[in-house]
Amino acid sequence: MNAERQLHTPSITTLERFVSPPGLDGSDGVNRLAPERKSIDVDTDVEAVRAWISSLNDVSDVTISSYRTAAEKLLNWSCFARGKPLSSLNVADLEAFVEFLAAPYPPLDWICRTRARDSQDWRPFASPLSQASIRMVISAMSSLFRWLSVVGYASMPSISGKRSVRDGSADHGLTLNISAAGISRTFSREAWAWIKEVLIGGVDFRTRLTIELLYFANLKLEEIRRLRLADCVAPSCDCVAWRVQVDSMTNCLRCVYALPPLGDSLSQLFEMQSMSASTSLLALENRQKSELLFDSGQWMRPTVTRVLRRSADLAEANGDNQSAKELRDSTLMYFRGALESHSGGDSAFVLGFVANARGCRSIAAQYLRRTVLDNEATNAGWMRLAEHWRPYSERLSLEAAKAGPATLPRTLKRE
């Protein structure tokens, strides 16, 4: 009974089991062609994609498998991340999809090591895609979109007339900055340890919170500038972690889980402001009425750069010349993906935090505790991250206790 119900419930799943959310099946897609032009007997996007896969008779089984996995990524993302039918996607949507391929978020929803297609734990990604894999997906999308046009189903945005993308952009149609979408170089563990020492050693609260948003939330600087107080969602019985609602540069809303010590800093922020944070996700119009998290973002880049230089000086003073050179050569882009790199590159950090959170008695949290703690691989990933952030969180707590409550408001003073 449960298996039958799950089979017909819209969720992220394989092409064979895919069920479109209500209103997103593509029967009224923006790019759909006139019905009389169709040469295939399908009316929905998932049916069209399945028909395309079935038509691939002149290619190898390996190519068919690659094309199918690419289509599954696009179809699931379109419905469950973008909120659009596949046949309604435009150029801006496809640009956002390419960025998503390099950093699927939240990883709990999209990444899983389980590749068994009949498993309920199946996800479209085993890891973020490399530049070569992104190009493969683009090639598959080109093939799919050409076929949809030939059979009269839909006229999709043009991607490229060539199989390869030179210099990070297509010759016409969709412009794809592949180099920017790829996962950038990140800090080594040793370099990040020196940054933590500087944060603990005496930067103002606003600077520390900014760097934690860059590292623990994997946000871009422009996304931090646009954050509002109402975007910060406090823990509740439904979700034991702090969350941050982020309006990305592609106008797509996503929810970021805030792990310690970022969650601790958000709690401290609202305590200092004598405010109560929302415990539920808010609609855009309600969030936009809220005060910006930082009233001015002009100070961010130079301030974070100064922290990196101070970290380099500290590393050099302690004889770690390799980390000192790395930090002096680094940019803000080094924060991108650093947390995931340090935690083992899997989704265990979200599951582990929820499973190990204290004081939550919800059924969901109890289920996750059993699921995570009984899973050797996932629990091992969580333990790697727990070891990574716990000393930092404990030391911050000691520093705050030494400073006393009277000094906290001064540290939040804005320039």
C-alpha positions as CSV (number, residue, x, y, z in Angstrom):
1,M,0.0,0.0,0.0
2,N,2.8,2.4,0.9
3,A,4.8,1.5,-2.2
4,E,1.7,2.1,-4.3
5,R,1.0,5.5,-2.7
6,Q,4.7,6.6,-3.2
7,L,4.6,5.5,-6.8
8,H,1.9,8.1,-7.6
9,T,3.2,10.9,-5.3
10,P,5.1,13.7,-6.9
11,S,8.7,13.5,-5.7
12,I,12.3,13.6,-7.0
13,T,12.7,10.2,-8.6
14,T,13.7,8.2,-11.7
15,L,12.2,8.8,-15.1
16,E,10.3,5.5,-14.9
17,R,8.5,6.5,-11.6
18,F,8.3,10.3,-12.2
19,V,5.0,11.9,-11.5
20,S,4.6,15.6,-12.2
21,P,3.3,18.0,-9.5
22,P,-0.1,19.4,-10.2
23,G,-0.1,22.0,-12.9
24,L,3.5,21.2,-14.0
25,D,3.0,18.3,-16.4
26,G,3.6,20.5,-19.4
27,S,0.3,20.0,-21.0
28,D,0.0,23.8,-21.2
29,G,3.7,24.5,-21.5
30,V,4.7,28.0,-22.8
31,N,6.9,26.4,-25.5
32,R,4.4,23.9,-26.7
33,L,3.6,23.8,-30.4
34,A,0.2,23.6,-32.0
35,P,-1.4,20.1,-31.4
36,E,-1.8,19.4,-35.2
37,R,2.0,19.6,-35.6
38,K,2.7,16.6,-33.2
39,S,3.8,13.4,-34.8
40,I,3.9,11.6,-31.4
41,D,0.9,10.6,-29.2
42,V,2.0,12.3,-25.9
43,D,0.6,15.2,-24.0
44,T,2.9,15.7,-21.1
45,D,6.6,16.4,-20.6
46,V,7.5,13.2,-18.9
47,E,5.8,11.2,-21.7
48,A,7.7,13.2,-24.3
49,V,11.1,12.5,-22.5
50,R,10.3,8.8,-22.3
51,A,9.4,8.8,-26.0
52,W,12.7,10.5,-26.8
53,I,14.7,7.9,-24.8
54,S,12.8,5.1,-26.6
55,S,13.7,6.7,-30.0
56,L,17.5,6.5,-29.4
57,N,18.1,3.4,-31.4
58,D,21.3,4.4,-33.2
59,V,23.4,5.1,-30.2
60,S,25.2,2.9,-27.6
61,D,23.6,1.7,-24.3
62,V,26.2,3.9,-22.5
63,T,25.0,7.0,-24.4
64,I,21.3,6.1,-23.7
65,S,22.1,5.8,-20.0
66,S,23.9,9.2,-20.0
67,Y,21.1,10.9,-21.9
68,R,18.5,9.4,-19.5
69,T,20.3,10.6,-16.4
70,A,20.7,14.1,-17.9
71,A,17.0,14.2,-18.7
72,E,16.2,13.1,-15.1
73,K,18.2,15.9,-13.7
74,L,16.5,18.5,-15.9
75,L,13.0,17.2,-15.4
76,N,13.3,16.9,-11.6
77,W,15.0,20.3,-11.3
78,S,12.4,22.0,-13.5
79,C,9.4,20.8,-11.5
80,F,10.8,20.6,-7.9
81,A,13.4,23.4,-7.9
82,R,12.3,25.9,-10.6
83,G,8.5,25.2,-10.2
84,K,8.0,25.1,-14.0
85,P,7.1,22.5,-16.5
86,L,10.1,21.4,-18.6
87,S,8.3,22.7,-21.7
88,S,8.0,26.2,-20.2
89,L,11.8,26.7,-19.5
90,N,13.4,29.8,-21.0
91,V,17.0,30.9,-21.4
92,A,17.3,32.3,-17.9
93,D,16.0,29.0,-16.5
94,L,18.5,27.0,-18.4
95,E,21.4,29.2,-17.2
96,A,20.3,28.6,-13.7
97,F,20.1,24.9,-14.3
98,V,23.8,24.9,-15.5
99,E,24.8,26.6,-12.2
100,F,22.7,24.0,-10.3
101,L,24.6,21.1,-12.0
102,A,27.8,22.4,-10.4
103,A,26.4,22.8,-6.9
104,P,23.0,21.0,-6.4
105,Y,21.3,22.5,-3.3
106,P,20.2,21.5,-0.8
107,P,22.3,18.4,-1.2
108,L,20.0,16.4,1.0
109,D,17.3,16.6,-1.7
110,W,19.5,16.0,-4.7
111,I,22.7,14.0,-3.8
112,C,22.9,10.4,-2.7
113,R,25.5,7.7,-3.1
114,T,22.8,5.1,-3.7
115,R,22.5,4.5,-7.4
116,A,20.0,1.6,-7.3
117,R,17.1,2.9,-9.5
118,D,14.5,1.0,-7.6
119,S,15.5,2.5,-4.2
120,Q,13.4,5.2,-2.5
121,D,16.7,6.8,-1.6
122,W,17.7,7.4,-5.3
123,R,18.7,10.9,-6.2
124,P,19.7,12.4,-9.6
125,F,23.3,13.2,-8.4
126,A,26.0,11.2,-6.8
127,S,28.1,14.4,-6.4
128,P,28.3,17.9,-8.0
129,L,29.2,17.6,-11.7
130,S,32.6,18.4,-13.2
131,Q,32.9,20.7,-16.2
132,A,33.2,17.7,-18.5
133,S,30.0,16.2,-17.0
134,I,28.2,19.5,-17.4
135,R,29.1,19.6,-21.1
136,M,27.7,16.1,-21.4
137,V,24.4,17.2,-19.9
138,I,24.3,20.2,-22.3
139,S,24.9,17.9,-25.2
140,A,22.0,15.7,-24.0
141,M,19.7,18.7,-23.6
142,S,20.6,19.8,-27.2
143,S,19.6,16.4,-28.5
144,L,16.3,16.4,-26.5
145,F,15.3,19.9,-27.5
146,R,16.0,19.2,-31.2
147,W,13.9,16.1,-31.1
148,L,11.0,17.9,-29.3
149,S,11.0,20.4,-32.1
150,V,11.3,17.8,-34.9
151,V,8.3,15.8,-33.6
152,G,6.3,18.9,-33.2
153,Y,6.0,18.8,-29.4
154,A,7.7,22.0,-28.2
155,S,10.1,24.7,-29.5
156,M,12.7,24.9,-26.8
157,P,15.4,27.6,-26.4
158,S,18.5,27.0,-28.5
159,I,21.5,25.8,-26.6
160,S,24.3,25.5,-29.2
161,G,24.9,24.3,-32.7
162,K,28.0,22.5,-31.6
163,R,28.6,19.6,-29.2
164,S,31.3,21.5,-27.3
165,V,31.3,24.9,-25.7
166,R,34.3,27.0,-26.3
167,D,35.6,29.7,-24.0
168,G,32.6,29.1,-21.7
169,S,29.9,30.3,-24.0
170,A,27.8,28.9,-26.9
171,D,27.9,30.4,-30.4
172,H,24.2,31.3,-30.2
173,G,21.1,30.9,-28.1
174,L,21.9,30.1,-24.5
175,T,25.1,31.5,-23.1
176,L,26.8,29.2,-20.6
177,N,29.6,30.3,-18.4
178,I,31.0,26.8,-17.7
179,S,34.1,28.0,-15.9
180,A,32.1,30.0,-13.5
181,A,29.6,27.1,-12.9
182,G,32.4,24.7,-12.1
183,I,33.4,24.2,-8.5
184,S,36.1,26.6,-7.7
185,R,39.2,26.0,-5.7
186,T,38.6,25.9,-2.0
187,F,40.6,26.5,1.2
188,S,42.6,23.7,2.6
189,R,41.8,22.5,6.1
190,E,45.0,24.1,7.3
191,A,44.2,27.5,5.7
192,W,40.6,27.4,7.1
193,A,42.1,26.7,10.6
194,W,44.0,30.0,10.5
195,I,40.9,31.9,9.4
196,K,39.0,30.4,12.4
197,E,41.8,31.6,14.7
198,V,41.4,35.1,13.4
199,L,37.6,34.9,13.8
200,I,37.9,33.7,17.4
201,G,40.7,36.1,18.2
202,G,38.7,39.3,17.9
203,V,36.9,40.4,14.8
204,D,33.6,42.2,15.2
205,F,30.4,40.2,15.1
206,R,29.3,41.5,11.7
207,T,32.5,40.4,10.1
208,R,32.3,36.9,11.7
209,L,28.7,36.5,10.7
210,T,29.5,37.4,7.1
211,I,32.4,34.9,6.8
212,E,30.2,32.2,8.4
213,L,27.5,32.9,5.8
214,L,30.1,32.5,3.1
215,Y,31.5,29.3,4.5
216,F,28.8,27.4,6.3
217,A,25.9,28.6,4.0
218,N,27.9,28.6,0.8
219,L,26.4,32.0,-0.2
220,K,27.6,34.5,-2.6
221,L,28.5,38.0,-1.4
222,E,25.6,39.5,-3.4
223,E,23.2,37.1,-1.8
224,I,24.4,38.1,1.6
225,R,23.9,41.8,0.8
226,R,20.2,41.0,-0.1
227,L,19.4,39.0,3.1
228,R,16.8,40.4,5.4
229,L,16.2,39.6,9.1
230,A,13.0,37.8,8.1
231,D,15.0,35.5,5.8
232,C,16.4,33.9,9.0
233,V,14.1,31.1,10.2
234,A,14.6,29.9,13.8
235,P,14.5,26.2,14.8
236,S,11.1,24.7,15.5
237,C,9.6,21.3,16.1
238,D,9.3,20.9,12.3
239,C,13.0,21.7,11.6
240,V,15.6,21.6,14.4
241,A,18.1,23.6,12.3
242,W,18.3,27.3,11.6
243,R,17.4,28.0,8.0
244,V,18.1,31.0,5.7
245,Q,15.8,31.8,2.8
246,V,18.0,33.0,-0.1
247,D,16.9,34.8,-3.3
248,S,19.6,33.8,-5.7
249,M,20.9,35.9,-8.6
250,T,18.6,33.8,-10.9
251,N,15.5,34.9,-8.9
252,C,15.1,31.4,-7.6
253,L,14.3,31.0,-3.9
254,R,16.1,28.3,-2.0
255,C,16.3,27.3,1.6
256,V,19.8,26.9,3.2
257,Y,20.3,24.9,6.4
258,A,22.6,26.8,8.9
259,L,24.9,24.5,10.7
260,P,26.8,25.4,13.9
261,P,28.4,27.8,14.4
262,L,26.4,29.8,11.9
263,G,23.2,28.7,13.7
264,D,24.7,29.9,17.0
265,S,25.6,33.2,15.5
266,L,22.1,33.7,14.2
267,S,20.7,33.0,17.6
268,Q,23.1,35.5,19.1
269,L,22.1,38.1,16.5
270,F,18.5,38.0,17.4
271,E,19.3,38.0,21.1
272,M,21.4,41.2,20.7
273,Q,18.6,42.8,18.6
274,S,16.0,41.8,21.2
275,M,13.9,40.3,18.4
276,S,12.1,37.0,17.9
277,A,13.0,35.2,14.7
278,S,10.3,33.6,12.6
279,T,10.0,29.8,12.9
280,S,8.4,29.3,9.5
281,L,9.3,30.2,6.0
282,L,7.7,33.5,4.9
283,A,6.3,34.6,1.6
284,L,8.4,37.0,-0.5
285,E,6.1,40.0,0.1
286,N,6.3,39.6,3.9
287,R,10.1,39.1,3.9
288,Q,10.7,42.2,1.8
289,K,9.1,44.4,4.5
290,S,11.8,43.3,6.9
291,E,15.0,45.2,7.7
292,L,18.1,44.1,5.8
293,L,20.5,41.9,7.7
294,F,23.2,44.4,7.0
295,D,22.1,48.0,6.2
296,S,25.1,48.4,3.9
297,G,27.1,45.8,2.1
298,Q,29.9,48.1,0.7
299,W,32.2,47.1,3.5
300,M,32.0,43.3,3.0
301,R,34.6,42.6,0.3
302,P,37.4,44.7,1.8
303,T,36.6,43.5,5.3
304,V,36.7,39.8,4.3
305,T,39.9,40.4,2.4
306,R,41.5,41.9,5.4
307,V,40.6,38.8,7.4
308,L,42.3,36.6,4.8
309,R,45.4,38.7,5.0
310,R,45.5,38.6,8.8
311,S,45.1,34.9,8.6
312,A,48.1,34.7,6.2
313,D,50.2,36.8,8.6
314,L,49.2,34.6,11.5
315,A,50.1,31.4,9.6
316,E,53.4,32.9,8.6
317,A,54.2,34.0,12.1
318,N,53.6,30.4,13.3
319,G,55.8,28.9,10.6
320,D,53.1,27.6,8.3
321,N,54.4,29.3,5.1
322,Q,52.4,27.0,2.8
323,S,49.1,28.1,4.3
324,A,50.3,31.7,4.4
325,K,51.0,31.7,0.6
326,E,47.6,30.0,-0.1
327,L,45.7,32.6,1.9
328,R,47.6,35.5,0.3
329,D,46.7,34.1,-3.1
330,S,43.1,33.4,-2.2
331,T,39.9,35.3,-3.1
332,L,36.3,35.2,-1.8
333,M,35.6,32.4,-4.3
334,Y,37.7,30.1,-2.1
335,F,34.8,30.0,0.3
336,R,32.6,28.4,-2.4
337,G,32.2,24.7,-1.6
338,A,34.8,24.7,1.2
339,L,32.5,23.3,3.8
340,E,31.4,20.4,1.7
341,S,35.0,19.7,0.7
342,H,36.0,19.7,4.4
343,S,33.1,17.5,5.5
344,G,33.8,14.7,3.0
345,G,31.8,15.9,0.0
346,D,28.6,14.2,0.8
347,S,25.1,15.1,2.2
348,A,25.8,13.7,5.6
349,F,26.3,17.2,7.2
350,V,22.6,18.1,6.9
351,L,21.3,14.6,7.9
352,G,23.8,14.4,10.7
353,F,23.0,17.7,12.2
354,V,19.2,17.0,12.3
355,A,19.8,13.5,13.6
356,N,22.1,14.7,16.4
357,A,20.2,17.8,17.4
358,R,19.3,17.8,21.0
359,G,15.8,18.4,22.4
360,C,13.8,17.7,19.3
361,R,11.1,15.0,19.7
362,S,9.3,15.3,16.4
363,I,8.6,12.1,14.5
364,A,10.7,13.4,11.5
365,A,13.7,13.9,13.8
366,Q,13.3,10.5,15.4
367,Y,13.1,8.9,12.0
368,L,16.3,10.7,10.8
369,R,18.1,9.7,14.0
370,R,17.5,6.0,13.3
371,T,18.2,6.4,9.5
372,V,21.4,8.3,10.0
373,L,22.9,6.7,13.0
374,D,22.1,3.2,11.7
375,N,23.8,4.0,8.4
376,E,27.5,3.5,8.7
377,A,28.6,5.6,5.7
378,T,26.3,8.5,6.5
379,N,27.2,8.5,10.2
380,A,30.9,8.5,9.3
381,G,30.4,11.6,7.1
382,W,28.6,13.3,10.0
383,M,31.4,12.5,12.4
384,R,34.0,14.0,10.0
385,L,32.1,17.3,10.1
386,A,31.3,17.1,13.8
387,E,35.0,17.0,14.5
388,H,35.5,19.9,12.1
389,W,33.1,22.4,13.7
390,R,32.8,21.4,17.4
391,P,36.1,22.8,18.7
392,Y,35.4,26.1,16.9
393,S,31.9,26.3,18.4
394,E,33.1,25.5,21.9
395,R,35.9,28.1,21.7
396,L,33.5,30.8,20.5
397,S,31.2,30.0,23.4
398,L,34.1,30.4,25.9
399,E,35.1,33.7,24.3
400,A,31.5,35.0,24.5
401,A,31.3,34.0,28.2
402,K,34.6,35.8,29.0
403,A,33.4,38.9,27.2
404,G,30.1,39.1,29.0
405,P,26.8,40.2,27.8
406,A,27.5,43.9,28.2
407,T,30.1,43.9,25.3
408,L,28.0,42.0,22.8
409,P,25.9,44.9,21.4
410,R,29.0,46.9,20.7
411,T,30.4,44.1,18.5
412,L,27.3,44.4,16.3
413,K,27.8,48.1,15.7
414,R,27.6,48.9,12.0
415,E,30.0,51.1,10.2
